Amino acid sequence: MSQKSSKIILGIDPGTIVMGYGLVSVTGQQLSLLEMNVLKLNPKKDQHTRLELIHRKVTELIIEFRPTTFAIEAPFFGKNVQSMLKLGRAQGVAIAAAIQAGLEVCEYSPKKVKQSITGNGNADKDQVWSMLQRILSIKGTPDYLDASDALAVAICHYYQTNSLVPTNAAGKAKGWEDFLRQNSHRIKNQ
């Protein structure tokens, strides 16, 4: 009897006031929510103190959950250069904590995350949350959608690295018919 090994993905939605984080466990093709929350930072504290707190929180999450992969949302390009610099620093210290722990780091644009979760790269936060509820059978709504954004980053990474369509030796998809035939137990009739 072989036991399927589990992977844990830590997703981060960086921010200098609110940083979202989400962790999912992957066993085979089964996803489970481990943790989803935010680190709220006092805007009255200086920038360097907040960056240190971000690094510390990411390090604590890595120690507690022992993720196998770290996925983070890339900063989007906006008009406010100062905001982009601050966000880039927050992302940088989170990445530094992951690298320090020896984790593989993967970065996804906000559009890619939304596309992976909803099929629409322009989806709003509520649409993303609604799909996450379906994917993971979650009830309720988080206090901060930064937490669900981080969870979406983790699941985006899972989707980007795990094809549902079987491939042949050359890496080409065999097609949906073959996938359905091999996975008939996963089909639900409604």
BAKOL-797471 format. One record per residue (C-alpha): residue in one letter; y, z, x. Coordinates in steps of 0.5 Angstrom, whole numbers. Layout:
BAKOL-797471
(site A (Y Z X))
...
//
This chain:
BAKOL-797471
(site M (0 0 0))
(site S (7 -2 3))
(site Q (13 2 2))
(site K (19 -2 1))
(site S (25 0 6))
(site S (32 2 3))
(site K (38 -1 6))
(site I (45 3 5))
(site I (51 -1 4))
(site L (58 2 5))
(site G (64 -1 2))
(site I (71 0 3))
(site D (77 -2 0))
(site P (83 0 5))
(site G (89 3 3))
(site T (94 8 6))
(site I (95 12 0))
(site V (89 11 -4))
(site M (82 9 0))
(site G (76 7 -5))
(site Y (69 7 -2))
(site G (63 6 -5))
(site L (55 6 -3))
(site V (49 3 -6))
(site S (42 3 -4))
(site V (38 -3 -4))
(site T (30 -3 -5))
(site G (27 -10 -5))
(site Q (32 -13 -10))
(site Q (34 -7 -14))
(site L (41 -4 -13))
(site S (43 3 -14))
(site L (49 7 -14))
(site L (49 13 -9))
(site E (57 15 -9))
(site M (63 12 -11))
(site N (70 15 -10))
(site V (77 15 -7))
(site L (80 19 -1))
(site K (87 20 -4))
(site L (93 21 2))
(site N (99 24 1))
(site P (105 19 2))
(site K (109 24 5))
(site K (105 25 11))
(site D (106 21 17))
(site Q (103 14 18))
(site H (99 17 24))
(site T (96 23 20))
(site R (94 19 14))
(site L (90 14 19))
(site E (87 20 22))
(site L (84 22 15))
(site I (82 15 14))
(site H (78 15 20))
(site R (75 22 19))
(site K (73 20 12))
(site V (69 14 14))
(site T (66 18 19))
(site E (64 23 14))
(site L (61 18 10))
(site I (57 15 15))
(site I (54 21 17))
(site E (52 24 10))
(site F (49 17 8))
(site R (47 13 14))
(site P (49 6 12))
(site T (46 0 15))
(site T (52 -4 14))
(site F (59 -3 13))
(site A (63 -8 9))
(site I (71 -8 8))
(site E (76 -12 4))
(site A (80 -16 8))
(site P (88 -15 7))
(site F (91 -20 3))
(site F (97 -24 5))
(site G (103 -22 1))
(site K (110 -22 2))
(site N (112 -15 4))
(site V (110 -15 12))
(site Q (111 -8 13))
(site S (106 -7 7))
(site M (101 -12 10))
(site L (102 -8 17))
(site K (100 -1 14))
(site L (94 -4 10))
(site G (92 -7 17))
(site R (92 -1 20))
(site A (88 3 15))
(site Q (83 -3 15))
(site G (83 -2 23))
(site V (81 5 23))
(site A (76 4 18))
(site I (73 -1 22))
(site A (73 3 28))
(site A (69 9 25))
(site A (64 4 23))
(site I (64 0 30))
(site Q (64 7 33))
(site A (57 9 29))
(site G (54 2 31))
(site L (54 -1 24))
(site E (55 -8 23))
(site V (62 -10 20))
(site C (63 -15 15))
(site E (69 -17 12))
(site Y (71 -20 5))
(site S (77 -23 2))
(site P (79 -20 -5))
(site K (78 -27 -8))
(site K (71 -28 -5))
(site V (69 -21 -8))
(site K (71 -22 -15))
(site Q (68 -29 -14))
(site S (61 -26 -12))
(site I (62 -20 -18))
(site T (65 -24 -24))
(site G (64 -31 -22))
(site N (72 -32 -22))
(site G (76 -31 -16))
(site N (82 -29 -20))
(site A (78 -24 -24))
(site D (82 -18 -26))
(site K (80 -11 -24))
(site D (78 -9 -31))
(site Q (73 -15 -31))
(site V (70 -13 -24))
(site W (69 -6 -27))
(site S (66 -9 -33))
(site M (61 -13 -29))
(site L (59 -7 -24))
(site Q (58 -3 -30))
(site R (53 -8 -32))
(site I (50 -9 -25))
(site L (49 -2 -24))
(site S (48 1 -31))
(site I (54 5 -30))
(site K (58 9 -36))
(site G (65 11 -36))
(site T (71 9 -32))
(site P (73 11 -25))
(site D (80 15 -25))
(site Y (82 10 -20))
(site L (80 3 -20))
(site D (80 3 -12))
(site A (73 6 -12))
(site S (70 0 -16))
(site D (74 -5 -12))
(site A (70 -1 -6))
(site L (63 -2 -10))
(site A (65 -9 -11))
(site V (65 -10 -4))
(site A (59 -7 -2))
(site I (55 -11 -8))
(site C (59 -17 -5))
(site H (56 -16 1))
(site Y (49 -15 -2))
(site Y (50 -22 -6))
(site Q (52 -26 1))
(site T (46 -24 5))
(site N (41 -24 0))
(site S (39 -30 -4))
(site L (36 -30 -10))
(site V (33 -37 -10))
(site P (27 -37 -5))
(site T (27 -42 1))
(site N (22 -46 4))
(site A (21 -46 12))
(site A (27 -50 13))
(site G (31 -46 9))
(site K (32 -50 4))
(site A (32 -48 -4))
(site K (26 -50 -7))
(site G (29 -49 -14))
(site W (30 -45 -20))
(site E (23 -47 -23))
(site D (20 -45 -17))
(site F (24 -38 -17))
(site L (22 -37 -25))
(site R (15 -38 -23))
(site Q (15 -33 -18))
(site N (19 -28 -22))
(site S (16 -29 -29))
(site H (16 -21 -29))
(site R (23 -21 -29))
(site I (25 -25 -35))
(site K (27 -22 -41))
(site N (26 -25 -48))
(site Q (32 -23 -53))
//
